[in-house]
Amino acid sequence: MSNKSEFGMLEFTIGQIVYLKTDYEQLARIVTGIYIRENSVSYIVSYLTEEYTHYGFEMTSGRDIVKATSG
């Protein structure tokens, strides 16, 4: 699910729940910030008390149930 904004290049919005494509536990994270650079966009995502920076291609808005249950 991609959200278009006035910037025309944002895939996710602040407050949106996202999952990392490579996370086998498929833990829910929340987008808490967005870095907009000249040639790229990255997202600050929070899980519990930690914040991490990821690119949009690393994240998805849908949980991968197969990955989460097949450990």
N, C-alpha and C positions, 0 to 999 in steps of 0.2 A: 504494500500500500504506500504510495508516494503522495506527499502533500506538496503542491506547488505554492510558492509564496511570491511576494513582490520581488524577491531576488531571483526567482525562476530556477533555483538550483538546490533548494532544500528538500531533502527526502523525509526528514523527521522534524517534529516541532517540540518546543520546550513543554514538558509535562507528559509527553507521550511515553508509554511503556514499550520497551524494545528488548530484544534478545540477541545475544551474540551468536552468529552462525556456527562458530567453532566450540561453543560451550556445551559439553555433554550433559550438564545438569539443567541447562536451559533456564537459568535463574532470571527472573524479571528485573530489569533495570529501568531507571527513569532518566529521560533526557533532561538535564538541568542547565545546559548551556550550549552555545554554538560558536565556534570560531570560524569566521569568514575571512579567508585570505584571497589574494589576487587570483590564484589558480586552484584553490581547493577549499573545501568545507570539512571541518571535523566537529565532532559532537562530544560534549562532556556528558558522561552517563554515570549515575550514582547507583551503588548497591550498598545497602546498610550505611556505614559511615565513610565509605571510600568513594573517591571519584576517579574516573578513568577517561582517557581520550581515545575515540575511535572514529574511523572513517565510515561513511554511510554504507559502503560495500561490505563491511564487516558485520552489519546489523540487519535485523529483520523485525517487522512488527508482529509477526506470528510465531508462536512457540512451535518448535519441531518436536512433536510428541514421540516420534520414533526414536530420535536421538536421546530424549529425556528418559525414556523407559528402557533403553537397551544397554546402558552403561557398559 
